[in-house]
Amino acid sequence: MPRKDPKPPPPPPGPPPRVRRADRPRSRGSAWKVAYADFVTALMALFIVLWMMNSSDKVKASVSGYFRDPRGYTHKLGAGPSNSGEGLALDRHSLADLQGQVERALRQMPDFPGILGHVHFSVTGEGLRIDLLETERGMFFVSGSPDPTRAGEELLRVLASELVKMPNRVAIEGHTDSRKFRTASARYGNWELSADRANAARRLLEAYGVRPGQIAEVRGYADRNLLRADAPEDPANRRVSVVVEFGQPEEKTAGK
């Protein structure tokens, strides 16, 4: 019986068919962004140059001084960080700016309209003097007492927020009128009251941020330096004075 030939093996499988994916969108590039940024920068520089060409000599000197010594010029112009004592230093040239700065801060107080006539600014050979004038009933301090009133404490808080920005030393004075207060005694009179009020003001200023080294003196004058010498018993003679001294940087405390 004839033998049958075996079937030939199946051919090997071919490569898998390739599936063509849809073309991805090609990126257009970001070179135009760099060119646009360069153009805007050049345009800003042009505007600055045009502004400088038409500025006053004072503005030119300020800009020039800043770029030559940013740290030193910041200290000079009073742009230092808060509570660092690198703010506007008081001298005879910056006096009006400082007084306006303090007045603007005080005007933010809710009770300022009621105390407006009792805050007096003046310039002496020592510096800028800020007098807090009392009334018969006691505007800033309880009558016959070294304890501050609510209005007095709030005013000293606002004042401290401005003094802390300056490097100048501060002196605090207490004054009374010539009248003896009701609770006066042989051991406690106008001398003690004036000194205690000045010291109470010092404590509040320091509590609200004024550096201890910034306080130069605390003085009590009793009725020896009357504001209204022709009326020695006038309540306006009772006052606490904060004196920002000209050109006197604070003394650094030992170990600091």
C-alpha positions as a printed Julia matrix, in Angstrom:
256×3 Matrix{Float64}:
   0.0     0.0     0.0
   1.54    3.37   -1.03
   2.71    5.72    1.86
   1.28    9.23    2.01
   3.71   12.14    2.24
   3.42   14.2     5.42
   2.0    17.68    5.16
   4.6    20.46    4.99
   4.89   22.62    8.18
   2.98   25.95    8.16
   5.05   29.01    7.3
   6.32   31.09   10.26
   4.14   34.04   11.28
   5.1    37.36    9.74
   5.76   40.61   11.64
   2.72   42.19   13.25
   1.02   44.81   11.13
   2.03   48.34   11.95
  -0.72   50.65   13.1
  -0.05   54.22   12.12
  -0.88   56.61   14.86
  -2.3    60.01   14.23
   0.39   62.63   14.02
   0.81   64.61   17.18
   0.58   68.4    16.89
   4.03   69.81   16.63
   5.16   72.5    19.08
   5.59   75.89   17.54
   8.43   76.76   19.98
   8.74   79.52   22.63
  11.49   81.62   21.15
   9.02   84.42   20.56
   8.43   84.67   24.34
  12.09   85.36   24.98
  12.15   87.99   22.26
   9.0    89.62   23.65
  10.43   89.71   27.18
  13.59   91.37   25.89
  11.48   93.93   24.04
   9.39   94.77   27.14
  12.53   95.09   29.29
  14.14   97.43   26.78
  10.94   99.48   26.6
  10.8    99.82   30.4
  14.45  100.89   30.46
  13.66  103.52   27.84
  10.82  104.92   29.94
  13.07  105.08   33.02
  15.73  106.96   31.05
  13.14  109.42   29.71
  11.77  109.95   33.22
  15.25  110.53   34.65
  16.08  113.06   31.92
  13.08  115.16   32.96
  13.46  114.74   36.74
  14.78  117.3    39.18
  18.34  117.26   40.45
  17.11  116.07   43.86
  15.44  113.0    42.34
  18.52  112.22   40.25
  20.74  112.47   43.32
  18.42  110.16   45.28
  18.37  107.48   42.59
  22.12  107.75   42.08
  22.79  107.51   45.82
  20.62  104.43   46.16
  22.39  102.48   43.41
  25.81  103.42   44.75
  25.08  102.31   48.32
  21.61  100.75   48.77
  22.09   99.87   52.44
  23.57  103.18   53.48
  21.11  105.26   51.5
  18.16  103.31   52.88
  19.36  104.18   56.38
  19.74  107.83   55.43
  16.26  108.18   53.96
  14.44  106.29   56.69
  13.35  103.26   54.69
  14.72  100.63   57.03
  12.74   97.72   58.46
  10.18   98.32   61.15
  11.29   98.59   64.8
  14.96   98.61   63.77
  15.69  102.27   64.51
  16.71  102.79   60.9
  13.89  105.18   60.1
  13.96  108.88   59.43
  16.61  110.51   61.59
  15.49  113.85   62.97
  17.56  116.88   62.04
  16.62  120.41   61.14
  16.13  119.46   57.5
  13.77  116.54   58.18
  11.85  118.25   60.99
   8.76  119.13   58.95
   8.57  115.62   57.5
   8.74  114.0    60.92
   6.17  116.32   62.46
   3.78  115.64   59.57
   4.37  111.91   59.94
   3.53  111.97   63.65
   0.48  114.17   63.11
  -0.87  111.83   60.42
  -0.49  108.87   62.77
  -2.28  110.7    65.58
  -5.13  111.68   63.3
  -5.93  107.99   62.87
  -6.98  107.82   66.52
 -10.77  107.68   66.99
 -10.55  110.23   69.84
  -8.24  112.61   68.0
 -10.87  115.37   67.43
 -11.34  115.6    71.2
  -7.62  115.86   72.0
  -6.59  117.95   69.0
  -6.18  121.15   71.0
  -4.16  119.41   73.71
  -1.27  118.09   71.59
   1.24  120.84   70.91
   4.29  120.62   68.62
   7.2   123.03   68.93
  10.86  123.21   67.95
  13.56  124.03   70.48
  17.32  123.94   70.38
  17.07  120.42   71.77
  14.75  118.98   69.14
  11.1   118.39   68.35
   8.95  118.79   71.47
   5.54  117.15   71.71
   3.56  118.48   74.69
   0.52  116.61   75.99
  -1.45  119.37   77.73
  -3.78  118.44   80.58
  -7.24  119.72   81.42
  -8.79  120.43   84.81
 -10.35  116.96   84.95
  -7.35  115.17   83.47
  -6.99  114.51   79.76
  -4.02  112.13   79.56
  -3.45  111.35   83.26
  -5.89  110.96   86.12
  -5.98  114.24   88.02
  -3.47  114.2    90.89
  -2.23  110.74   89.89
   0.56  109.28   87.74
  -1.89  106.79   86.22
  -2.61  107.41   82.5
  -6.14  107.64   81.2
  -7.37  105.56   78.28
  -6.8   108.5    75.92
  -3.3   109.02   77.31
  -2.34  105.38   76.89
  -3.69  105.27   73.34
  -1.85  108.45   72.37
   1.44  107.13   73.77
   0.9   103.86   71.89
   0.53  105.69   68.58
   3.47  107.93   69.41
   5.63  104.9    70.22
   4.85  103.38   66.82
   6.49  106.42   65.19
   9.38  106.91   67.63
  10.5   103.31   67.23
  11.26  103.95   63.56
  13.86  106.61   64.36
  17.42  106.32   65.67
  17.16  109.55   67.68
  17.25  109.61   71.45
  14.12  110.67   73.33
  13.75  112.64   76.57
  10.53  112.58   78.61
   9.54  115.42   80.92
   6.82  115.8    83.54
   5.43  119.23   84.51
   2.76  120.46   86.89
   1.09  123.75   87.63
   1.69  125.68   90.85
  -1.48  124.45   92.53
  -1.23  121.7    95.11
  -3.42  118.76   94.23
  -5.94  117.42   96.71
  -4.0   114.33   97.8
  -0.64  116.14   98.1
   1.35  115.61  101.27
   4.74  116.43  102.7
   6.07  113.22  101.17
   4.32  113.43   97.83
   3.84  116.7    95.95
   4.33  118.23   92.54
   7.96  117.14   92.29
   7.08  113.5    92.82
   3.99  113.69   90.62
   5.83  115.25   87.67
   8.63  112.66   87.85
   6.19  109.75   88.24
   4.12  110.84   85.24
   7.23  111.11   83.07
   8.32  107.67   84.21
   4.86  106.23   83.58
   5.03  107.61   80.05
   8.45  105.98   79.64
   7.09  102.6    80.72
   4.22  102.81   78.25
   6.47  103.88   75.36
   8.8   100.97   76.05
   5.85   98.58   76.41
   4.7    99.64   72.95
   8.06   99.11   71.28
  10.43  102.01   71.99
  13.86  100.56   72.68
  15.2   101.12   76.23
  18.44  102.52   74.83
  16.47  105.11   72.92
  15.24  106.78   76.12
  17.91  109.29   77.09
  16.39  110.97   80.15
  13.31  111.08   82.34
  12.88  114.48   84.0
  10.52  115.87   86.6
  10.25  119.68   86.75
   7.23  120.21   89.02
   6.17  123.86   88.41
   9.67  125.17   87.64
   9.15  125.34   83.88
   5.66  126.7    83.33
   4.2   126.77   79.87
   2.07  129.77   80.81
   4.1   131.73   83.31
   1.45  134.47   83.5
  -1.09  131.92   84.75
   0.85  129.5    87.02
  -2.28  127.64   88.11
  -3.56  127.08   84.56
  -4.17  123.33   84.02
  -2.31  123.57   80.7
   0.9   123.85   82.72
   0.31  120.22   83.71
   1.85  118.28   80.89
   4.1   115.48   79.79
   6.59  116.42   77.09
   8.25  113.97   74.7
  11.38  115.5    73.17
  12.93  113.9    70.08
  16.5   115.13   70.22
  18.36  116.48   67.2
  21.15  114.33   65.82
  21.47  112.09   68.86
  21.57  108.38   67.98
  20.52  106.04   70.72
  23.14  104.5    72.97
  23.54  100.77   72.55
  23.07   98.86   75.76
  25.95   96.78   77.06
  26.28   93.32   75.55
  24.35   94.18   72.41
